[in-house]
């Protein structure tokens, strides 16, 4: 690879990611390159000349240092085009070109020495300074030049060694330029050798999976950690998510991957801790997620202080004093569900569109674990069972803290890398519909000058428009939408390909939905423990064995009735499934009669 003053920094960082840390160490002014967002913006346009200016480093020195680092890390030699000042280049031109005119006549005898210089044209012009010494002898014999021209051939050949000898001290970093193509091809073979040690690309994935399989089979953790340090040394968040996805695809049950998730992090933690935690502008979904994490940590800190006061086993007198405060903390902590719902309904669908579903499947399972532990803790508190409560809280808090670590060291960095600003705009567009935990976005995002993608823009429906003929009667689009959103039930429709095609945006949905769910596979809209049942219902509907499936449950003091209906056309062909959810708490309490004439 050749580099010069105009080489884009992004090209180098894409090929040699380790240069990020190297440049940050080379100059304190270049530490800003460790910001992933800055690398995605500034590095795309910054040349090495600009980087040298930013880092207050002389350009040629910067290129030399980069070349040495690449050579040391990969055995690959970079070809450097050294930049000279105009004075240095132009000064020798006139005396150097003066003897060229006499060379016009004896073209044939001069053909022989010209051959070695034809391929490396640049090297022939570069030794200008060392070549100035013989200028005076060449200018003296101008008149008798033709007669002695044949004789000096051999001395000229001998002097080549003298001329080329100072090239090494003069062009210490330019050796790759001096070498013709054949020598430049040579490093390819040595470059293949480090791959066995560095374990690049697919081989890295295989080693990572081999390490995790070792965990699965009960191998010693210290041995596996050492293996990671020796073979991988560093790991990127996207590699972990890719590994998890491949493990699931290869047959390791999702529940087992979830169980091993904490072990993954333990092995990779040393490497992940060296990574910079991502930053995002205020109002960006990641910025809001991280603000919520800070609030969650404050609540957990308070709960842990109460646990210290309670002791283990807990003091019953202290428990009675702390019960009210602990109840308020748990009630507030339960708002973390909004944080998880936005991940599940807004962020995960976007990642799935990039074929990244491993992290979402694993994390959703952990979300449900946190929800279960929170519910259990609240029940134990109301039942005044302090011993079981303390045990539950000591499981809840580490699980939640570990999820925060995984979000900020794996999920968010990978998401920022994968998703475009348009996709983040889609994520942002449905957040209010679900809600926030403890905080709200600080500022409006995206910026006002950002053009909203057409599919994200909210289209206002005209009040007056042509009626749509239906089986009975005709309605406008506005009327249809109003009817569906005023029904006393929540409805969702899944088409014949199992993708969510519609949901009614009622004011208070029982189960949150957001625009990101549209076109998402319905199987991805449920936690892993429910997917088998959902698939069974769909299979029964498609085969024509069943037309209805119904369930009921109690949620936050409400009695919820859920029904699924197979939708078929007039010929009985399956067209999709309609989900209808209804709060029937008050309906269950009805008694006697209340006729139309009794209405007041």
C-alpha positions as CSV (number, residue, x, y, z in Angstrom):
1,X,0.0,0.0,0.0
2,X,1.3,3.5,-0.9
3,X,0.8,6.4,1.4
4,X,1.4,10.1,0.9
5,X,0.2,13.5,2.2
6,X,-3.2,13.0,0.5
7,X,-3.9,9.5,1.9
8,X,-7.2,9.5,3.8
9,X,-7.0,8.5,7.4
10,X,-10.2,6.4,7.1
11,X,-8.4,4.2,4.5
12,X,-5.6,3.5,6.9
13,X,-7.8,2.9,10.0
14,X,-10.1,0.5,8.0
15,X,-7.1,-1.6,7.0
16,X,-5.1,-1.2,10.2
17,X,-7.5,-0.5,13.2
18,X,-4.6,-0.7,15.7
19,X,-3.4,2.7,14.4
20,X,-6.2,4.4,16.4
21,X,-4.4,3.6,19.7
22,X,-1.0,4.1,18.1
23,X,-1.8,7.6,16.9
24,X,-3.4,8.5,20.3
25,X,-0.1,7.6,22.0
26,X,2.0,9.3,19.4
27,X,0.4,12.7,20.1
28,X,-2.0,13.8,22.9
29,X,-3.7,16.0,20.3
30,X,-4.7,12.9,18.4
31,X,-6.4,11.2,21.3
32,X,-9.7,12.5,20.0
33,X,-9.5,9.8,17.3
34,X,-10.5,7.2,19.9
35,X,-14.0,8.6,19.6
36,X,-15.9,6.3,17.3
37,X,-18.3,9.0,16.2
38,X,-15.4,11.3,15.3
39,X,-13.7,8.5,13.3
40,X,-16.9,8.1,11.3
41,X,-17.0,11.8,10.4
42,X,-13.7,13.6,10.5
43,X,-11.6,10.5,9.6
44,X,-13.6,10.1,6.4
45,X,-12.2,13.3,4.9
46,X,-9.0,14.0,6.9
47,X,-5.7,13.4,5.0
48,X,-2.4,12.5,6.6
49,X,-1.3,16.1,6.0
50,X,-4.3,17.3,8.1
51,X,-3.6,14.6,10.8
52,X,0.0,15.8,11.0
53,X,-1.2,19.4,11.5
54,X,-3.7,18.3,14.2
55,X,-1.1,16.3,16.0
56,X,1.6,18.9,15.6
57,X,3.9,16.3,14.0
58,X,6.1,16.8,10.9
59,X,4.3,15.0,8.0
60,X,7.2,12.8,6.9
61,X,7.9,11.8,10.5
62,X,4.2,10.9,10.9
63,X,4.3,8.7,7.8
64,X,7.5,7.1,8.9
65,X,6.1,6.2,12.3
66,X,2.9,4.8,10.8
67,X,5.0,2.7,8.4
68,X,7.2,1.3,11.2
69,X,4.1,0.5,13.3
70,X,2.4,-1.4,10.4
71,X,5.6,-3.2,9.7
72,X,6.0,-4.3,13.3
73,X,2.4,-5.4,13.7
74,X,1.8,-7.0,10.3
75,X,5.1,-7.4,8.5
76,X,3.6,-5.4,5.7
77,X,5.8,-2.6,4.2
78,X,4.1,0.7,3.3
79,X,5.4,2.6,0.3
80,X,5.9,6.2,1.4
81,X,6.0,9.2,-0.9
82,X,8.1,11.6,1.0
83,X,7.1,15.3,0.7
84,X,9.9,17.8,-0.2
85,X,9.8,21.5,-0.1
86,X,9.7,23.3,-3.4
87,X,13.2,24.7,-2.8
88,X,14.7,21.3,-2.4
89,X,13.1,19.9,-5.5
90,X,13.5,22.8,-7.9
91,X,17.1,24.0,-7.1
92,X,19.0,21.2,-8.7
93,X,16.8,21.0,-11.8
94,X,18.8,23.4,-14.0
95,X,22.3,22.0,-13.4
96,X,21.0,18.5,-13.6
97,X,19.2,18.9,-17.0
98,X,22.1,20.9,-18.6
99,X,24.0,17.8,-19.6
100,X,20.9,16.1,-21.1
101,X,21.3,18.0,-24.5
102,X,24.6,16.3,-25.3
103,X,23.0,13.0,-24.5
104,X,20.6,13.4,-27.5
105,X,23.3,12.5,-30.1
106,X,24.7,9.3,-28.7
107,X,21.3,7.6,-28.1
108,X,22.4,4.1,-29.1
109,X,25.3,3.8,-26.8
110,X,23.3,5.4,-24.0
111,X,20.5,2.8,-24.3
112,X,22.4,0.3,-22.2
113,X,22.6,2.2,-18.9
114,X,19.1,3.6,-19.4
115,X,17.4,0.2,-18.9
116,X,17.9,-0.2,-15.2
117,X,16.6,3.3,-14.7
118,X,13.4,3.0,-16.7
119,X,11.3,1.0,-14.3
120,X,11.9,2.9,-11.1
121,X,11.6,6.4,-12.6
122,X,11.0,8.1,-9.3
123,X,14.2,6.6,-7.7
124,X,16.2,7.8,-10.6
125,X,15.2,11.4,-10.0
126,X,15.3,11.2,-6.2
127,X,19.1,11.0,-5.6
128,X,19.5,14.6,-6.8
129,X,21.6,15.8,-3.9
130,X,24.1,13.0,-3.9
131,X,24.4,13.3,-7.7
132,X,25.5,16.9,-7.6
133,X,29.1,15.9,-6.7
134,X,30.0,14.7,-10.3
135,X,28.3,17.7,-12.0
136,X,31.5,19.8,-12.4
137,X,33.5,16.9,-14.1
138,X,30.5,16.3,-16.5
139,X,30.5,20.0,-17.5
140,X,34.2,20.4,-18.1
141,X,34.6,18.0,-21.1
142,X,31.6,19.3,-23.0
143,X,33.5,19.8,-26.4
144,X,35.4,16.5,-26.4
145,X,32.3,14.7,-25.0
146,X,31.7,12.4,-28.0
147,X,35.2,10.9,-28.1
148,X,35.5,9.8,-24.5
149,X,31.9,8.9,-24.1
150,X,32.4,5.2,-24.9
151,X,35.2,4.7,-22.4
152,X,33.5,6.0,-19.2
153,X,30.7,3.4,-19.5
154,X,32.4,1.1,-17.0
155,X,33.3,3.7,-14.5
156,X,29.7,5.0,-14.7
157,X,28.5,1.5,-14.0
158,X,30.9,1.3,-11.1
159,X,29.8,4.7,-9.8
160,X,26.2,3.4,-9.6
161,X,27.1,1.6,-6.5
162,X,28.5,4.9,-5.1
163,X,25.4,6.8,-6.1
164,X,23.0,4.2,-4.7
165,X,24.9,3.6,-1.6
166,X,23.8,6.8,0.2
167,X,20.2,6.0,-0.6
168,X,19.8,4.1,2.6
169,X,20.9,6.9,4.9
170,X,19.1,9.4,2.8
171,X,15.8,7.5,2.4
172,X,15.7,5.3,5.5
173,X,12.0,5.1,5.5
174,X,11.7,5.0,1.7
175,X,13.1,1.6,1.1
176,X,9.8,0.3,-0.2
177,X,9.8,3.0,-2.9
178,X,13.3,2.0,-4.1
179,X,12.3,-1.6,-4.5
180,X,10.6,-2.6,-7.8
181,X,7.4,-4.5,-7.9
182,X,8.9,-8.0,-7.3
183,X,10.4,-7.1,-3.9
184,X,7.1,-5.4,-2.9
185,X,5.2,-8.6,-3.6
186,X,7.5,-10.5,-1.3
187,X,6.0,-9.3,2.0
188,X,2.7,-11.0,1.1
189,X,4.0,-14.4,2.2
190,X,5.3,-13.2,5.6
191,X,2.1,-11.2,6.0
192,X,0.2,-14.6,5.8
193,X,2.2,-16.0,8.7
194,X,0.9,-13.6,11.5
195,X,-2.6,-14.5,10.6
196,X,-2.0,-17.8,12.5
197,X,-1.0,-15.7,15.5
198,X,-3.4,-12.8,15.2
199,X,-6.3,-15.0,14.0
200,X,-8.1,-12.6,11.6
201,X,-11.7,-12.5,10.5
202,X,-13.4,-15.9,10.3
203,X,-10.5,-17.6,12.1
204,X,-11.1,-15.2,15.0
205,X,-14.7,-16.2,15.1
206,X,-13.8,-19.9,15.2
207,X,-11.4,-19.3,18.1
208,X,-14.0,-17.3,20.0
209,X,-16.6,-20.0,19.5
210,X,-14.0,-22.7,20.6
211,X,-13.4,-20.7,23.8
212,X,-17.1,-20.4,24.6
213,X,-17.7,-24.1,23.7
214,X,-14.9,-24.8,26.3
215,X,-16.9,-22.9,28.8
216,X,-20.0,-24.9,27.9
217,X,-18.0,-28.1,28.4
218,X,-16.7,-27.0,31.8
219,X,-13.0,-26.2,30.9
220,X,-10.9,-24.2,33.4
221,X,-11.7,-20.5,33.1
222,X,-8.1,-19.4,33.6
223,X,-6.9,-21.7,30.8
224,X,-9.6,-20.2,28.5
225,X,-8.7,-16.6,29.5
226,X,-5.1,-17.3,28.7
227,X,-6.0,-18.8,25.4
228,X,-8.0,-15.6,24.6
229,X,-5.1,-13.4,25.5
230,X,-2.6,-15.4,23.4
231,X,-4.7,-15.9,20.3
232,X,-7.1,-12.9,20.2
233,X,-5.8,-10.3,22.6
234,X,-8.6,-7.9,21.6
235,X,-12.2,-8.2,20.7
236,X,-14.7,-5.9,19.1
237,X,-18.4,-5.8,20.3
238,X,-19.6,-6.7,16.9
239,X,-17.5,-9.9,17.1
240,X,-19.2,-11.0,20.3
241,X,-22.7,-10.4,18.9
242,X,-21.7,-12.3,15.7
243,X,-20.3,-15.2,17.8
244,X,-23.5,-15.4,19.8
245,X,-25.6,-15.5,16.7
246,X,-23.5,-18.2,15.1
247,X,-23.6,-20.3,18.3
248,X,-27.4,-20.1,18.3
249,X,-27.5,-20.9,14.5
250,X,-25.2,-23.9,15.1
251,X,-27.6,-25.4,17.7
252,X,-26.6,-24.3,21.1
253,X,-29.9,-23.4,22.7
254,X,-30.6,-19.7,23.2
255,X,-31.2,-20.3,27.0
256,X,-27.7,-21.9,27.2
257,X,-26.2,-18.9,25.3
258,X,-28.0,-16.6,27.8
259,X,-26.7,-18.6,30.7
260,X,-23.2,-18.4,29.4
261,X,-23.5,-14.7,28.5
262,X,-22.0,-13.6,31.9
263,X,-19.1,-16.0,31.3
264,X,-18.5,-14.5,27.8
265,X,-18.2,-11.1,29.4
266,X,-15.9,-12.3,32.1
267,X,-13.5,-13.7,29.5
268,X,-13.7,-10.7,27.3
269,X,-14.0,-8.1,30.1
270,X,-10.3,-7.2,30.2
271,X,-10.4,-6.4,26.4
272,X,-13.8,-4.7,26.6
273,X,-12.7,-2.4,29.4
274,X,-10.0,-1.0,27.2
275,X,-12.6,0.1,24.7
276,X,-14.0,3.6,24.8
277,X,-17.7,3.7,26.0
278,X,-19.6,5.3,23.1
279,X,-21.0,8.8,23.3
280,X,-24.0,10.2,21.4
281,X,-25.5,13.7,21.2
282,X,-28.3,14.7,23.6
283,X,-31.6,13.4,22.4
284,X,-30.1,10.5,20.5
285,X,-31.6,7.2,21.6
286,X,-28.2,5.9,23.0
287,X,-27.8,9.1,25.0
288,X,-31.2,8.6,26.6
289,X,-30.6,4.9,27.3
290,X,-27.3,5.8,29.1
291,X,-29.0,8.6,31.1
292,X,-31.5,6.0,32.3
293,X,-28.7,3.6,33.2
294,X,-27.2,6.3,35.5
295,X,-30.6,6.8,37.2
296,X,-31.0,3.0,37.6
297,X,-27.5,2.9,39.2
298,X,-28.6,5.5,41.8
299,X,-31.7,3.5,42.7
300,X,-29.6,0.3,43.0
301,X,-27.1,2.1,45.2
302,X,-29.9,3.1,47.6
303,X,-31.3,-0.4,47.7
304,X,-27.8,-1.8,48.5
305,X,-27.5,0.8,51.3
306,X,-30.7,-0.6,52.8
307,X,-29.5,-4.2,52.4
308,X,-26.4,-3.2,54.5
309,X,-28.7,-1.9,57.2
310,X,-30.9,-5.0,57.1
311,X,-27.9,-7.4,57.4
312,X,-27.8,-11.0,56.4
313,X,-29.8,-12.6,57.9
314,X,-32.0,-9.5,58.0
315,X,-32.9,-7.8,61.3
316,X,-36.7,-7.9,61.5
317,X,-36.9,-4.6,63.5
318,X,-34.8,-2.8,60.9
319,X,-36.9,-4.5,58.2
320,X,-40.1,-3.0,59.5
321,X,-38.4,0.5,59.6
322,X,-37.1,0.1,56.0
323,X,-40.2,-1.5,54.5
324,X,-41.8,1.7,53.3
325,X,-38.7,3.2,51.8
326,X,-37.8,-0.1,50.1
327,X,-41.3,-0.4,48.7
328,X,-41.0,3.1,47.1
329,X,-37.5,2.2,45.7
330,X,-38.9,-1.0,44.1
331,X,-41.9,0.8,42.7
332,X,-39.5,3.4,41.1
333,X,-37.1,0.7,39.9
334,X,-39.9,-1.1,38.1
335,X,-39.9,1.7,35.5
336,X,-36.8,0.1,34.0
337,X,-39.3,-1.9,32.1
338,X,-39.8,1.2,29.8
339,X,-36.0,1.1,29.1
340,X,-36.3,-2.6,28.1
341,X,-39.4,-2.1,26.1
342,X,-37.8,0.5,23.9
343,X,-34.8,-1.8,23.3
344,X,-37.2,-4.7,22.4
345,X,-39.6,-2.7,20.2
346,X,-37.4,0.0,18.7
347,X,-33.7,-0.9,18.7
348,X,-33.8,-4.7,18.2
349,X,-36.0,-4.6,15.0
350,X,-33.4,-2.3,13.4
351,X,-30.5,-4.6,14.3
352,X,-32.5,-7.6,13.0
353,X,-32.8,-5.8,9.6
354,X,-28.9,-6.1,9.5
355,X,-29.2,-9.8,10.4
356,X,-28.0,-9.1,13.9
357,X,-30.5,-11.0,16.2
358,X,-28.2,-12.9,18.6
359,X,-27.8,-10.0,21.1
360,X,-31.5,-9.2,21.0
361,X,-32.6,-12.8,21.7
362,X,-30.1,-13.2,24.5
363,X,-30.8,-9.8,26.1
364,X,-34.6,-10.1,25.9
365,X,-34.3,-13.3,28.0
366,X,-32.3,-11.3,30.6
367,X,-34.9,-8.5,30.5
368,X,-37.5,-11.1,31.5
369,X,-35.3,-12.4,34.3
370,X,-35.1,-8.8,35.7
371,X,-38.8,-8.4,35.4
372,X,-39.5,-11.7,37.2
373,X,-37.1,-10.8,40.0
374,X,-38.6,-7.3,40.4
375,X,-42.1,-8.8,40.6
376,X,-40.9,-11.5,43.1
377,X,-39.2,-8.8,45.3
378,X,-42.4,-6.7,45.4
379,X,-44.4,-9.8,46.4
380,X,-42.0,-10.8,49.1
381,X,-42.0,-7.3,50.5
382,X,-45.8,-7.2,50.8
383,X,-45.7,-10.7,52.4
384,X,-43.1,-9.5,54.9
385,X,-40.5,-12.2,54.1
386,X,-37.2,-10.4,54.6
387,X,-34.9,-13.4,54.3
388,X,-36.2,-14.4,50.9
389,X,-36.4,-10.7,49.9
390,X,-32.8,-10.0,50.6
391,X,-31.8,-13.1,48.6
392,X,-33.9,-12.0,45.7
393,X,-32.5,-8.4,45.7
394,X,-28.9,-9.7,45.8
395,X,-29.7,-11.6,42.6
396,X,-31.6,-8.7,41.0
397,X,-29.0,-5.9,41.4
398,X,-26.0,-7.8,39.9
399,X,-28.1,-9.0,37.0
400,X,-29.2,-5.4,36.3
401,X,-25.7,-4.0,36.6
402,X,-24.3,-6.7,34.3
403,X,-27.0,-5.8,31.7
404,X,-25.9,-2.2,31.9
405,X,-22.3,-3.2,31.3
406,X,-23.3,-5.4,28.3
407,X,-25.4,-2.5,26.9
408,X,-22.6,0.1,27.1
409,X,-19.7,-2.2,26.1
410,X,-21.3,-4.4,23.5
411,X,-24.9,-3.5,22.4
412,X,-24.6,0.3,22.0
413,X,-21.1,0.4,20.4
414,X,-22.2,-2.3,17.9
415,X,-25.5,-0.5,17.2
416,X,-23.8,2.8,16.6
417,X,-21.5,1.1,14.2
418,X,-24.3,-0.8,12.4
419,X,-27.2,1.7,12.1
420,X,-27.3,4.8,9.9
421,X,-28.7,8.1,11.1
422,X,-31.9,7.4,9.2
423,X,-32.3,4.2,11.1
424,X,-31.6,5.9,14.4
425,X,-34.3,8.4,13.4
426,X,-36.8,5.5,13.1
427,X,-35.8,4.3,16.5
428,X,-36.3,7.8,17.9
429,X,-39.6,8.3,16.2
430,X,-41.4,5.6,18.3
431,X,-39.9,6.2,21.7
432,X,-42.6,8.6,23.1
433,X,-45.2,6.0,22.2
434,X,-43.6,3.5,24.6
435,X,-42.3,5.9,27.3
436,X,-39.1,6.5,29.3
437,X,-37.7,5.4,32.6
438,X,-37.1,8.3,35.0
439,X,-35.7,10.8,32.4
440,X,-36.6,12.1,29.0
441,X,-34.5,13.1,26.0
442,X,-32.6,16.3,26.8
443,X,-33.0,17.9,23.3
444,X,-34.8,17.4,20.1
445,X,-33.0,14.9,17.9
446,X,-32.3,14.5,15.0
447,X,-31.4,18.1,14.2
448,X,-34.0,20.2,12.5
449,X,-31.9,20.4,9.3
450,X,-31.8,16.6,9.0
451,X,-34.2,15.4,6.3
452,X,-36.5,12.7,7.7
453,X,-36.6,9.5,5.6
454,X,-39.9,9.3,3.7
455,X,-40.9,6.1,5.3
456,X,-40.5,7.7,8.8
457,X,-42.3,10.9,8.1
458,X,-45.7,11.2,9.6
459,X,-48.2,11.7,6.8
460,X,-51.3,13.7,7.7
461,X,-54.5,12.2,6.4
462,X,-56.7,14.7,4.6
463,X,-60.1,15.2,6.3
464,X,-62.0,15.1,3.0
465,X,-61.1,12.3,0.6
466,X,-62.6,9.7,-1.6
467,X,-64.5,6.9,0.1
468,X,-63.2,3.3,0.0
469,X,-65.9,0.8,-1.0
470,X,-66.2,-2.0,1.6
471,X,-68.3,-5.1,1.7
472,X,-71.0,-3.1,3.5
473,X,-70.8,0.6,2.9
474,X,-67.9,2.9,2.2
475,X,-65.5,4.8,4.5
476,X,-62.6,7.2,4.1
477,X,-59.1,6.4,5.3
478,X,-59.5,8.9,8.1
479,X,-62.8,7.2,9.2
480,X,-61.2,3.7,9.1
481,X,-58.3,4.9,11.2
482,X,-60.5,6.6,13.7
483,X,-62.8,3.6,14.1
484,X,-59.8,1.3,14.7
485,X,-58.2,3.6,17.3
486,X,-61.5,4.1,19.2
487,X,-62.3,0.4,19.6
488,X,-62.3,-0.7,23.3
489,X,-59.7,-3.4,22.4
490,X,-56.2,-3.4,21.1
491,X,-55.7,-5.2,17.8
492,X,-52.7,-6.3,15.8
493,X,-52.7,-8.0,12.4
494,X,-50.0,-10.4,11.2
495,X,-50.1,-11.3,7.5
496,X,-49.7,-14.7,5.9
497,X,-45.9,-14.3,5.9
498,X,-45.9,-13.9,9.7
499,X,-44.9,-10.2,9.5
500,X,-46.7,-7.6,11.6
501,X,-48.7,-5.5,9.1
502,X,-50.8,-3.3,11.4
503,X,-51.6,-2.4,15.0
504,X,-54.2,0.0,16.4
505,X,-52.5,3.0,18.0
506,X,-55.0,3.4,20.9
507,X,-54.3,5.9,23.7
508,X,-53.6,3.3,26.3
509,X,-52.5,0.0,24.8
510,X,-52.2,-3.0,27.1
511,X,-49.1,-4.2,25.4
512,X,-46.8,-1.4,24.0
513,X,-46.3,-1.2,20.2
514,X,-44.2,1.2,18.1
515,X,-43.8,1.8,14.4
516,X,-40.6,-0.2,14.3
517,X,-42.6,-3.4,14.8
518,X,-44.2,-3.0,11.3
519,X,-42.8,-5.7,8.9
520,X,-41.1,-7.4,11.8
521,X,-41.5,-11.2,12.1
522,X,-44.1,-11.9,14.8
523,X,-41.8,-14.6,16.3
524,X,-39.3,-11.8,17.1
525,X,-42.0,-9.9,19.0
526,X,-42.2,-12.4,21.8
527,X,-39.7,-13.5,24.4
528,X,-37.9,-16.8,23.5
529,X,-39.9,-18.8,26.1
530,X,-43.2,-18.0,24.2
531,X,-42.0,-18.4,20.6
532,X,-42.7,-22.2,20.4
533,X,-46.3,-21.6,21.5
534,X,-46.8,-18.7,19.0
535,X,-45.4,-20.9,16.2
536,X,-47.7,-23.7,17.1
537,X,-50.8,-21.5,16.9
538,X,-49.7,-20.1,13.5
539,X,-49.1,-23.7,12.2
540,X,-52.5,-24.8,13.4
541,X,-54.2,-21.8,11.8
542,X,-52.4,-22.2,8.5
543,X,-53.3,-25.9,8.4
544,X,-56.9,-25.2,9.1
545,X,-57.1,-27.2,12.3
546,X,-57.9,-24.2,14.5
547,X,-59.6,-20.8,14.1
548,X,-59.3,-19.3,17.6
549,X,-56.8,-19.4,20.5
550,X,-57.5,-17.5,23.7
551,X,-55.7,-16.8,26.9
552,X,-56.1,-14.7,30.0
553,X,-53.8,-13.3,32.6
554,X,-53.6,-10.8,35.4
555,X,-51.3,-7.8,34.8
556,X,-50.9,-4.9,37.2
557,X,-54.2,-5.6,38.9
558,X,-56.1,-5.9,35.6
559,X,-57.7,-9.0,34.1
560,X,-56.5,-9.2,30.5
561,X,-58.3,-11.4,27.9
562,X,-56.2,-12.2,24.7
563,X,-57.6,-13.9,21.6
564,X,-56.1,-14.8,18.3
565,X,-58.3,-15.3,15.2
566,X,-57.3,-17.0,11.9
567,X,-58.3,-14.6,9.1
568,X,-59.4,-16.4,5.9
569,X,-60.9,-15.2,2.6
570,X,-64.2,-16.4,1.1
571,X,-62.5,-19.5,-0.3
572,X,-61.0,-20.4,3.1
573,X,-57.4,-19.4,2.2
574,X,-55.4,-18.2,5.2
575,X,-54.6,-14.5,5.0
576,X,-53.2,-13.8,8.5
577,X,-53.9,-13.7,12.2
578,X,-55.7,-11.0,14.1
579,X,-54.7,-10.5,17.8
580,X,-57.3,-8.9,20.1
581,X,-56.4,-7.9,23.6
582,X,-59.0,-6.5,26.1
583,X,-59.0,-5.3,29.7
584,X,-62.1,-7.1,31.1
585,X,-61.6,-6.3,34.7
586,X,-64.8,-4.1,34.9
587,X,-66.7,-6.5,32.6
588,X,-66.2,-9.3,35.0
589,X,-67.8,-7.3,37.8
590,X,-71.1,-6.7,35.9
591,X,-74.3,-7.9,37.4
592,X,-78.0,-7.5,36.8
593,X,-79.1,-5.2,34.0
594,X,-78.5,-1.6,32.7
595,X,-80.7,-1.0,29.7
596,X,-80.6,1.8,27.1
597,X,-83.5,3.5,28.7
598,X,-81.7,3.6,32.0
599,X,-78.8,5.6,30.6
600,X,-78.4,9.1,32.1
